[in-house]
């Protein structure tokens, strides 16, 4: 027989109403110790709320959607997905994930979200595939949304910004101040084809302009480890090799360290290398990787924005938060 909320309440020594508050994720004052007793009791009994009945009553799916650029295991996206799943589990929701890696996939994602696949969406898509007009149109439908990106002019959704350009400019300033003058930027594919530099590439060009350095060495390669290794090998094997590489991802920067090592070059003496992301792997590279990114990876504040919207009686006004980024100097630069 299916366990009931009353049985959970009896095991946890609380009221049925408290069980409902905890497992539905409603913002009611429940002590942390009480909340944990309810969760432990539900887990012990194998109790899950009757989502089908709840969905029919509320005309909801009890699902949230995570929209990413790819499912390729980008460390920041893995952390974001983990935090979303954990909060969704605690509040009785499931998670579906959509991958947007080109314009066709972007259009398809918008169509299924408009069709009601989920009650809300958390969107983190790099590049131009999910264009401003698509995001604005989706927000205009009333779908609860949180967008991670440096968009402007979006109404009806929450926006989470990161000061990428400023932090990346700080990293390139550091390279210039240590005497580097031929600094290569290893870009993501979408950055190479944009009309104007934004974000990480903008930080690179801004720092060079401030120091009067005219030469720009911009190449692709930051999208995966193999491409990064091949690109770095080509750059560092040339007669006029750069004396520094600033890579748009930490994984690409670590591949560049491997390429330098295999060419017999010393990091940072022959070539300084800096990445973006501040992933844990940078701490075990040799030397440790200098990087740009958040000091800690925790997206619970971002995920909470979405569930605040989902559980509000009236849509809250659009909110904006800025997640701090900084340059972390280590041995590779």
N, C-alpha and C positions, 0 to 999 in steps of 0.2 A: 504494500500500500504506500502511496506517495506521502512523505512526511508533510506535516502542516506547519503553518506559522505558530499555531498554539503550542505544538510540541517544542518548537525552537524556543518559544517564550518560557515554557516551563523549565527546560534544561538550563537556560541562561538566567532564570529567576528574574525575569522582567515582564512587562506587559506586552500583549500582542501589538499594541500601538507602537511601542518602542522598536519591536522587530520590524514593523512596517517602515518606520522612519529610517532606521539604519540601512535596511536592504534596498529601499527605494532611492536612497541618496538625498532625501529631503533635508533642507537646511534647518534642522531643529536642534536645540541644545541637548546633545547626548554626550555624557562623559566618555572620554577616550577608553577607560577601563570597561565601561558598560558596552560600548560599541564593539570592543574586541571580544567580549563574552558572547555577544550575539553572533558575530562572525564565526567564532570557534564552534558555537553550538550548531549553526547552520551547516558548517563544513562537516562536523561529526555525524550529523543526521543525513547528510546528502541532500539538504533542502535547497531548492531554487524557486524563486517566485514564479507564479504562473504567468509567464510573459505573454502567452497567446491571449489569455483573458484580459490582461492589462492593456495590451495593444488594441484590442477591440473596443474597450471602454474609452480609451483616450484617443483612438484613431491614430495611433503611433506605431512605429515599427520596433521601438526599443533598440534601435541600431544607430551607431554613429559611423561616419565614413572618414577615413584617413586618405588624403590625396597626396601622393608623392611623385617626384620626378622619375624614380625608378625603384625597383625592388632589389637593388644591387648591394644592399648591406652597408650603405653610408653610415658611419658610426653615429652621427647626430640624429639621423632618421631612425636608427634602431632604438636609441634612447627615447625619442619622441613617441615611437610606437609602443614601447614598453610602458611608459608613463600613462599613455592613453588607455591601453588595455587594462592596466591595474585599476585606474579610476573607473573605467566602464564596468569592470567586474564588480566593484564595490557598490555600484549604483544600479546594477541590474540591466546593463546594456551589453550588447555585443558590438564587435567592430568589423567593418568591411574595409578593404583597402583597394584603391584604384591607382594605377600607374599612368602618369602623363609624361610621355617621352617624345611626343611630336604633336603637331596641330590636330591631326585626326583623333588621337587619343584624348586630347583636351576637349574637343567637341563632344566626343562620346561620353566623357566623364560628366560634363555639364548636363547632357541629356538624361543620363540615368539619375543624377541628383535632382533634376527637375521632376523626374518621374516618381520620386518618393522612395528611393532605395533606402534612405536613412533620414533620421529626424534632424541631423545636424552634420556639419563637416568641419574638419580641421585640415587646412590646406597648406602644404609646404612644397611649392614647385619652383625650381630654378629655371631661369631663362624666360623666353617670351612665348612659350607654347600656350600657357593659360593667360591670355591677354587681358588687359585691364577691362575691356568691354565685356568679355565673358564673365569675369569676376563680378563686375558691377551688376550685370543682368541677373546673375544668380542670386546675389544679395538682395536685389529688388523683389524677388519672389517671396521674401520673408524667411527663407531657410536660415536657421541659426548657423553662423559661420565665424570661424577664427582663421585669419590669413597670416602666415608668417612670411614677411617680405617687406620691401621698402616701397610698396605702392603708395600712391597718393590719390586723394579724391574718392576713396571708397566710402559709401554710405551704408548703414544698416548692418555692419559687421564689425568685429574687433580686429585690430591690426597689431601685430607684434613686429617691431623693427629691430634691426641690429646695425650699429654704426660701423659697417664693414669698411667703408672707404677710409674713414678717419683712422681706424686701427691698422689697416694695411699701409696707409701712408706713414704711420709711425714706424712700422717695420722697415720700410724702404729707406726712411730717413736714417735709421740705425745703420743700415748697410752703407749708405753714402758717408755717414760720419766716421765710419771705420776705414774709409779710403777706397771703397768699391766704386767703380765707375762704369763698368760694362755689366749691367744687371739685366738678366733675362727674366721675363715673366712667362711662366708656363700656365696657360689659360685653360679653362673649360671650353668645350667646343662652342657653346652658345655665345661666349664672350667674344670670340674671334670674329664673329659675323655681325655683331651689333654695329649700328651706325656711329654711336657715341659710347665711350667707355662709361661704365657705371660700377658701383660696388668695389670689388677687389681690384679690378683693372684700373678704375678711376683713382684708387689710392696709389697705385704704382705710378701712373702718369703724373699725378699731382705732386708727388714727392720729387720726381725727376725735374719737373718744371721749376720747383722752388729752388733747386740747386743748380739750375742752368745747364742740366745735362740734356743734350738734344737727342742722343741715340736711344731708340726704342727697339728692344729685341723681344718681340711678342710671338709666341708659338703655341700650338695646341699641346695636348698630352696629359692634361690634368684629370681626365675622366676615368682612367683606370691605371693600374700599376704597370702593366706591360707597356702601354703607350708612353707612360711617363719615363720608364727605364730607357726605351728606345730613343725618345726625344732627348733626354739628358745625355745619353751616350753620343748622339750626333752633335749636340751643342758643345760638349766638353772635349770631343775628339777633334774639333776643328782647330786650325792654326790660330785663329783669333777668338779663342774660347772666352766666354764670359767669366768674370771673377766672382759672380754671385748668381744664384738662381732663386727667384721668389716664385713658389708654386702655389696655385690656387687651392690645393688640398694637401693635407698632411701625408696622405698615402702617396701622392705624386712626389712630394719632397723626400720621403723615405726611399722611394725608388731612385731618386736622383743621388742620394747618398750612396746607394749600392753601385750605381753606374760610375760615380767618381772613384770609389774604392777599386772597382774592377779595371779602371783605366790607370790605376797607380797614383791617383791624385789624393792629396790630403785635404780633409774637411776640418776646420775652415781655412787652413793656411793657403791652399791653392784655389779653393772655391768655397764661398759661404753659401749656406742653403737655409731657407726659411719656408715654412709651410703655413697652411691655414686650417684651423679646426681644433687644435689642442686636444688631439686624441691620446689615449693612454699609451698607444704604441710608440709615440714619440719619446717617451721616457726610457724606453729600452733600446732605442736605436743607438748606434755608436758612430759619432757622438750623439748625445741627446739633442733632440730637434728643437730649434727655435721656432716659435709658432705664433700665430694670431688667432684669438678666439675667446670664448668664455672661460673664466677660471674654473667653473664647474658646470657639469652637464646635468641639468634638472629642469624638466619641462612641466612640473606639476602646476606652476602658476599659469602656464599657457593652457593646459588642459582644463583647468578649473574655469577659465573664461568661457569655454564651450558649454560646460555643464551648468554654469550660472545662467547662460542664455536659454538652455533647454528647460530649466526648471522655473524660470521667471513667469509670473502670471501675465506680465506685459513686457514686450521687448525692451531691454534696457538701451540707453543711448550708446552709440558707438564709442568704444574705448580704445586707447592706444597705450601700449607699454613698450619700453625700450630695454632690451636685454644688453647688459654691459659686455663689451669686447675689449681686449687689450693685447698688447704685444708682450710675449713672454720670451725673454732672451735666455738661451741655453748654449750648449757647446758648439752647435753647428754653425753659429755665426760669430 
